Amino acid sequence: MSTDEPLVRIRDLRFSRGERVIFDGVDIDIPRGAVTAIMGPSGTGKTTLLKLIGGQLRPDSGSIEVAGEAVHRLGTRDLYRLRMRMGMLFQSGALLTDISVFDNVAYPLREHTGLPESLIRKLVLLKLEAVGLRGARELMPNELSGGMARRVALARAMALDPMMIMYDEPFTGQDPISMGVLVELIRSLNDASGLSSVIVSHDVAETARIADLIYVISNGKVIEHGAPEAMLNSSSAWTSQFMNGLADGPVPFHYPAPELKVDLLGGA
Protein backbone atom coordinates (compact mmCIF):
# COMPACT_ATOMS: atom_id res chain seq x y z
CA MET A 1 0.00 0.00 0.00
CA SER A 2 1.25 3.49 -0.82
CA THR A 3 2.57 5.48 2.13
CA ASP A 4 0.34 8.31 0.88
CA GLU A 5 -2.72 6.25 1.70
CA PRO A 6 -4.15 6.93 5.17
CA LEU A 7 -3.51 4.25 7.75
CA VAL A 8 -7.13 4.50 8.95
CA ARG A 9 -9.94 5.40 6.55
CA ILE A 10 -13.43 5.90 7.97
CA ARG A 11 -16.34 6.55 5.65
CA ASP A 12 -19.99 7.37 6.41
CA LEU A 13 -19.69 5.85 9.89
CA ARG A 14 -22.99 5.47 11.69
CA PHE A 15 -23.28 4.03 15.17
CA SER A 16 -25.94 4.24 17.85
CA ARG A 17 -26.49 2.97 21.37
CA GLY A 18 -30.19 2.32 21.65
CA GLU A 19 -31.93 5.49 20.48
CA ARG A 20 -28.88 7.67 21.08
CA VAL A 21 -26.96 8.45 17.88
CA ILE A 22 -23.19 8.53 18.52
CA PHE A 23 -21.94 8.92 14.93
CA ASP A 24 -24.09 10.07 12.05
CA GLY A 25 -22.17 9.87 8.76
CA VAL A 26 -18.58 10.52 9.94
CA ASP A 27 -15.59 10.60 7.53
CA ILE A 28 -12.07 10.56 9.01
CA ASP A 29 -8.62 9.90 7.50
CA ILE A 30 -5.74 9.16 9.88
CA PRO A 31 -2.43 9.58 8.04
CA ARG A 32 0.63 7.40 8.46
CA GLY A 33 3.50 8.63 10.59
CA ALA A 34 1.54 11.50 12.13
CA VAL A 35 -0.08 12.40 15.43
CA THR A 36 -3.82 12.77 14.84
CA ALA A 37 -6.10 14.12 17.56
CA ILE A 38 -9.81 13.41 17.86
CA MET A 39 -11.25 16.14 20.08
CA GLY A 40 -14.60 17.22 21.36
CA PRO A 41 -16.62 17.69 24.55
CA SER A 42 -17.10 14.82 26.99
CA GLY A 43 -19.68 12.30 25.87
CA THR A 44 -19.22 12.83 22.13
CA GLY A 45 -18.01 9.28 21.43
CA LYS A 46 -14.23 9.73 21.30
CA THR A 47 -13.46 6.53 23.20
CA THR A 48 -16.20 4.74 21.26
CA LEU A 49 -14.36 5.69 18.06
CA LEU A 50 -11.19 3.95 19.31
CA LYS A 51 -13.23 0.82 20.05
CA LEU A 52 -14.66 0.90 16.53
CA ILE A 53 -11.19 1.26 15.02
CA GLY A 54 -9.96 -1.65 17.15
CA GLY A 55 -12.92 -3.85 16.24
CA GLN A 56 -14.31 -4.06 19.78
CA LEU A 57 -17.51 -2.55 18.39
CA ARG A 58 -19.08 -2.90 14.95
CA PRO A 59 -20.64 0.06 13.12
CA ASP A 60 -24.31 0.11 12.24
CA SER A 61 -23.25 1.10 8.73
CA GLY A 62 -20.33 2.65 6.90
CA SER A 63 -16.76 1.37 6.73
CA ILE A 64 -13.60 1.39 8.85
CA GLU A 65 -10.35 0.34 7.17
CA VAL A 66 -7.03 -0.04 8.98
CA ALA A 67 -3.97 -0.68 6.82
CA GLY A 68 -6.31 -1.54 3.95
CA GLU A 69 -8.32 -4.09 5.95
CA ALA A 70 -12.03 -3.63 6.65
CA VAL A 71 -11.99 -4.05 10.42
CA HIS A 72 -15.75 -4.50 10.72
CA ARG A 73 -15.68 -7.46 8.31
CA LEU A 74 -12.76 -9.40 9.79
CA GLY A 75 -13.24 -12.75 11.46
CA THR A 76 -11.92 -13.41 14.95
CA ARG A 77 -8.51 -14.75 13.89
CA ASP A 78 -7.78 -11.96 11.39
CA LEU A 79 -9.00 -9.30 13.80
CA TYR A 80 -6.74 -10.73 16.53
CA ARG A 81 -3.79 -10.60 14.13
CA LEU A 82 -4.53 -6.99 13.19
CA ARG A 83 -4.91 -5.95 16.84
CA MET A 84 -1.40 -7.19 17.55
CA ARG A 85 -0.22 -4.33 15.32
CA MET A 86 -2.14 -1.76 17.39
CA GLY A 87 -1.02 -0.47 20.76
CA MET A 88 -3.50 0.98 23.21
CA LEU A 89 -2.93 3.32 26.14
CA PHE A 90 -6.04 3.15 28.29
CA GLN A 91 -7.23 6.17 30.27
CA SER A 92 -6.59 4.37 33.56
CA GLY A 93 -3.31 2.82 32.43
CA ALA A 94 -4.86 -0.62 33.18
CA LEU A 95 -1.66 -2.16 34.55
CA LEU A 96 -1.89 -5.66 35.98
CA THR A 97 -1.73 -4.95 39.69
CA ASP A 98 -0.24 -8.26 40.92
CA ILE A 99 2.93 -8.25 38.79
CA SER A 100 5.90 -5.90 38.57
CA VAL A 101 6.56 -3.10 36.10
CA PHE A 102 8.95 -5.41 34.23
CA ASP A 103 6.39 -8.21 33.97
CA ASN A 104 3.65 -5.79 32.84
CA VAL A 105 5.77 -4.73 29.88
CA ALA A 106 6.92 -8.31 29.21
CA TYR A 107 3.35 -9.64 29.26
CA PRO A 108 2.43 -9.04 25.59
CA LEU A 109 5.81 -10.39 24.46
CA ARG A 110 5.32 -13.59 26.45
CA GLU A 111 1.69 -13.88 25.34
CA HIS A 112 2.14 -13.28 21.62
CA THR A 113 5.68 -14.36 20.75
CA GLY A 114 7.92 -17.35 21.25
CA LEU A 115 10.96 -15.25 22.08
CA PRO A 116 13.41 -16.55 24.70
CA GLU A 117 13.43 -14.84 28.09
CA SER A 118 16.93 -13.46 27.48
CA LEU A 119 15.68 -11.51 24.45
CA ILE A 120 12.44 -10.49 26.19
CA ARG A 121 14.53 -9.02 29.01
CA LYS A 122 16.51 -6.88 26.57
CA LEU A 123 13.37 -5.70 24.77
CA VAL A 124 11.59 -4.81 28.02
CA LEU A 125 14.58 -2.83 29.28
CA LEU A 126 14.75 -0.94 25.98
CA LYS A 127 11.05 -0.06 26.16
CA LEU A 128 11.35 1.08 29.77
CA GLU A 129 14.43 3.11 28.91
CA ALA A 130 12.44 4.87 26.18
CA VAL A 131 9.93 6.09 28.79
CA GLY A 132 12.58 6.85 31.41
CA LEU A 133 11.65 4.06 33.83
CA ARG A 134 14.26 1.33 33.39
CA GLY A 135 15.26 1.87 37.02
CA ALA A 136 11.69 1.24 38.18
CA ARG A 137 11.41 -2.22 36.65
CA GLU A 138 11.13 -4.08 39.98
CA LEU A 139 8.43 -1.79 41.40
CA MET A 140 4.82 -2.88 41.73
CA PRO A 141 2.03 -0.78 40.17
CA ASN A 142 0.84 0.43 43.60
CA GLU A 143 4.29 1.96 44.16
CA LEU A 144 4.02 4.18 41.07
CA SER A 145 2.72 7.72 40.78
CA GLY A 146 -0.08 8.33 38.30
CA GLY A 147 2.33 9.72 35.73
CA MET A 148 4.76 6.81 36.13
CA ALA A 149 1.92 4.29 35.73
CA ARG A 150 0.86 5.98 32.50
CA ARG A 151 4.44 5.78 31.21
CA VAL A 152 4.72 2.08 32.07
CA ALA A 153 1.45 1.53 30.20
CA LEU A 154 2.98 3.33 27.22
CA ALA A 155 6.04 1.06 27.34
CA ARG A 156 3.69 -1.94 27.34
CA ALA A 157 1.71 -0.52 24.40
CA MET A 158 5.00 -0.29 22.48
CA ALA A 159 6.18 -3.80 23.39
CA LEU A 160 5.22 -5.46 20.09
CA ASP A 161 6.43 -2.52 17.95
CA PRO A 162 2.94 -1.68 16.66
CA MET A 163 2.21 0.37 13.57
CA MET A 164 -0.19 2.55 15.56
CA ILE A 165 -0.81 3.53 19.17
CA MET A 166 -4.20 4.81 20.31
CA TYR A 167 -4.31 7.04 23.39
CA ASP A 168 -7.53 7.34 25.38
CA GLU A 169 -7.44 10.67 27.28
CA PRO A 170 -3.72 10.32 28.14
CA PHE A 171 -3.48 13.62 30.03
CA THR A 172 -6.46 13.21 32.36
CA GLY A 173 -5.56 13.48 36.03
CA GLN A 174 -1.89 14.30 35.46
CA ASP A 175 0.04 17.00 37.30
CA PRO A 176 1.75 19.63 35.10
CA ILE A 177 5.16 17.88 35.14
CA SER A 178 3.75 14.43 34.36
CA MET A 179 1.58 15.95 31.64
CA GLY A 180 4.60 17.68 30.08
CA VAL A 181 6.55 14.40 30.13
CA LEU A 182 3.71 12.51 28.45
CA VAL A 183 3.29 15.19 25.79
CA GLU A 184 6.97 15.03 24.87
CA LEU A 185 7.03 11.21 24.99
CA ILE A 186 4.08 10.82 22.63
CA ARG A 187 5.63 13.15 20.08
CA SER A 188 9.19 11.85 20.33
CA LEU A 189 8.23 8.16 20.30
CA ASN A 190 5.93 8.71 17.33
CA ASP A 191 8.74 10.29 15.32
CA ALA A 192 11.59 8.03 16.46
CA SER A 193 9.67 4.80 15.93
CA GLY A 194 7.81 5.75 12.74
CA LEU A 195 4.50 5.24 14.48
CA SER A 196 1.08 6.61 13.73
CA SER A 197 -0.60 7.99 16.85
CA VAL A 198 -4.28 8.65 17.53
CA ILE A 199 -5.11 10.73 20.60
CA VAL A 200 -8.63 11.23 21.85
CA SER A 201 -8.74 14.14 24.24
CA HIS A 202 -10.48 17.31 25.34
CA ASP A 203 -7.23 18.83 26.68
CA VAL A 204 -6.78 21.44 23.98
CA ALA A 205 -3.45 23.08 24.83
CA GLU A 206 -1.50 19.87 25.41
CA THR A 207 -2.92 18.06 22.40
CA ALA A 208 -2.50 21.00 20.02
CA ARG A 209 1.20 21.19 20.98
CA ILE A 210 1.99 17.81 19.45
CA ALA A 211 -0.77 17.05 16.93
CA ASP A 212 -0.23 17.25 13.19
CA LEU A 213 -3.95 17.05 12.49
CA ILE A 214 -7.02 17.68 14.64
CA TYR A 215 -10.58 16.49 14.11
CA VAL A 216 -13.26 18.16 16.24
CA ILE A 217 -16.42 16.09 16.64
CA SER A 218 -19.76 16.82 18.28
CA ASN A 219 -23.36 15.64 18.01
CA GLY A 220 -22.36 12.72 15.81
CA LYS A 221 -20.60 14.83 13.18
CA VAL A 222 -17.12 16.07 12.30
CA ILE A 223 -17.41 19.79 12.92
CA GLU A 224 -14.08 20.68 11.37
CA HIS A 225 -10.58 19.30 10.84
CA GLY A 226 -7.18 20.74 10.05
CA ALA A 227 -3.77 21.66 11.43
CA PRO A 228 -3.69 22.87 15.07
CA GLU A 229 -2.97 26.51 14.17
CA ALA A 230 -5.87 26.57 11.73
CA MET A 231 -8.20 25.06 14.29
CA LEU A 232 -7.16 27.50 17.02
CA ASN A 233 -7.89 30.37 14.65
CA SER A 234 -10.98 28.86 13.04
CA SER A 235 -13.77 31.08 11.76
CA SER A 236 -16.28 28.45 12.90
CA ALA A 237 -18.04 29.69 16.02
CA TRP A 238 -18.38 26.16 17.38
CA THR A 239 -14.72 25.22 16.80
CA SER A 240 -13.55 28.53 18.23
CA GLN A 241 -15.65 28.09 21.36
CA PHE A 242 -14.27 24.61 22.00
CA MET A 243 -10.63 25.23 21.11
CA ASN A 244 -10.44 28.44 23.12
CA GLY A 245 -12.63 27.37 26.03
CA LEU A 246 -15.16 30.16 25.61
CA ALA A 247 -18.22 30.25 27.85
CA ASP A 248 -20.40 31.93 25.22
CA GLY A 249 -21.05 30.42 21.83
CA PRO A 250 -23.12 27.81 19.97
CA VAL A 251 -22.88 25.41 22.95
CA PRO A 252 -25.41 26.91 25.40
CA PHE A 253 -24.88 27.32 29.12
CA HIS A 254 -28.46 26.30 29.95
CA TYR A 255 -29.88 22.85 29.33
CA PRO A 256 -33.12 23.16 27.30
CA ALA A 257 -36.02 24.10 29.60
CA PRO A 258 -39.23 26.17 29.58
CA GLU A 259 -38.88 29.85 30.38
CA LEU A 260 -38.05 30.42 34.03
CA LYS A 261 -41.24 32.39 34.74
CA VAL A 262 -43.32 29.53 33.29
CA ASP A 263 -41.60 27.05 35.61
CA LEU A 264 -41.87 29.36 38.61
CA LEU A 265 -45.55 30.15 38.11
CA GLY A 266 -46.60 26.82 36.65
CA GLY A 267 -47.33 25.26 39.99
CA ALA A 268 -49.15 28.30 41.37
Secondary structure, DSSP 4 states (H G I P E B T S, - for coil): --TTS-SEEEEEEEEEETTEEEEEEEEEEE-TTSEEEEE-STTSSHHHHHHHHTTSS--SEEEEEETTEEGGG--HHHHHHHHTTEEEE-TT----TTS-HHHHHHHHHHHH----HHHHHHHHHHHHHHTT-GGGTT--GGGS-HHHHHHHHHHHHTTT--SEEEEESTTTT--HHHHHHHHHHHHHHHHHHT-EEEEEES-HHHHHHH-SEEEEEETTEEEEEE-HHHHHT-S-HHHHHHHHT-SSSSS-SSPS---HHHHHHHT-
